[in-house]
């Protein structure tokens, strides 16, 4: 095989054994890799009703056919499990050199099951082309307990004594099973959303170290190299000058101007302190260096340092990786306009191993509870947890990461914390399906409102690119119409293919014809003929299987919604003052989305639709209309 191995390495932490399971060629073609193949494997390996933090819930690391080809932005891998935060599918992506080692020594996927009784380092070395020679070791990791993610990774590499090992690990938040803990790799990059780190921690698995040997081979190496050079040139123009210079931090000023920047727990959509935490300001006064993912020609990542670090010339100590979502969640969402606080908060989340979006949104919920008297200073351990209080933000993030005091409640996420506190606090717990909202104001971005409501993993800007319609001339972003459902469905399917091949989000505009050229690349790499229409159908198949997994785990139409605040309170200020989103308008768009998908009015998948997509063998009786 080229581009694939046709097998997955399955590791059982309970019995400390491993085996190789075959993956059929048709499954590889139909689900591609990355998020798509991971969804198929999760459906198969996760028992219905599994406890997300129990030994039966698998943790999957999945590669793609493009990994190892050196095509720009292709060094990515997917991590999937059943989310402890939502109870539904959890899928996340990360970019690093670990992706290539994963493919070399674990085949198409690493599937981790069971639960270790003691802290464990999983060490895998060898080449998947000779599976009988692959070494899988379960090593004692007691010395790693309590370390931050960066120290853990460095300690593992020093212990193994070979710089060619690549490491994925959890921080203290994962060990404490914080429901939005992340998995760190390659010097601080995160597979962040949905609580993947909590699942890894529940298995007693503190780190995974991978080292493969042989290079990845492709069917048409000369053609792949030629296309790769051309695509690399195109990628430089694909990201706008704004993103090349400022990274995604540039969104702060743009969103603020449009009234789409969620502020103080989504009470407002413009932030009076936006200039102080804008991409322009941070780039000028806090930029340490630019960075890019493995095999990336775009380089949108920015490493920032605080004023003290810069003034004392302590930049060698590193800094914080910063992009828009972290900046929004730890800045405007919490009413924080001090850039030094935001930088320190982002670095703290990365070292603790926590998703910055869920962390910031959960703290913002708590800040509103505090200001309304639902949480007291005593409840918060003496912290005055008000909007704009930077030191309080830093302290409560520490408390969450170690589950101390009020942090033990907030470590459960905003949905569970609101259910515990009650007294109406559920109305401003800003989540969908339990996953906290990203930095897009749904009342002033109506197509994105639909995308946030219906995405299987919960509120997500990466699994639906519906916001692109709102930022274009294609629709009126402040109104609704019957066409939004089709737009949302097509955007999900597009992202499903993008996330399965796996290409970077910023590369999507580098293609003249995304589906046609991606099909050609797939053929060049694997030697299997692929058409643009087959890729489109794969996107639909993957989207439907995600939904089928959620149906199996108890999904109903009531789960496709938005927080009460966004459906009951109009925006109070800025250029969108008075704009709101009614439940009727949201339901109208959801109805259109279900029709575009060919689903029932209740959002279930008819048997005929499953047969059309070749998913009928996946059917379980529960939740599927016959």
Buried (B, 14 or more C-beta within 10 A) or exposed (E): BBBBBBBBBBBBBEEBEBEBBEBEEEBBBBBBBBBBBBBBBBBBBBEEEBEBBBBBBBBBBBBBBBBBBBBBBBBBBBBBBBBBBBBBBBBBBBBBBBBBBBBBBBBBBBBBBBBBEEBBBBBBBBBBBEBEEBEBEBBEBEBBEEBBBBBBBBBBBEBBEEEEBBBBBBBBBBBBBBBBBBBBBBBBBBBBBBBBBBBBBBBBBBBBBBBBBEEBEBBBEEBBBEBBEEBBEBBEEBBEEBBBBBBBBBBBBBBBEBBBBBBBBBBBBBBEBBEBBBBBBBBEBBBBEBBBBBBBBBBBBBBBBBEEBBEEEEBEEBBBBBBBBBBBBBBBBBBBBBBBBBBBBBBBBBBBBBBBBBBBBBBBBBBBBBBEEBBEEEBBBEBEBBBBBBEBBBBBBBBBBBBBBBBBBBBBBBBBBBEEBEEEBBBBBBBBBBBBBBBBBBBBBBBBBBBBBBBBBBBBBBBBBBBBBBBEEEBEBBEBBEBBBBBBBBBBBBBBBBBBBBBBBBBBBBBEEBBBBBBBBBBBBBEBEBBBEBBBBBBBBBBBBBBBBBBBBEBEBEBBBBBBBBBEBEBEBBBBEEBBBEEEBBBBBBBBBBBBBBBBEEBBBBBEBBEBBEBEEBBEEEBBEE
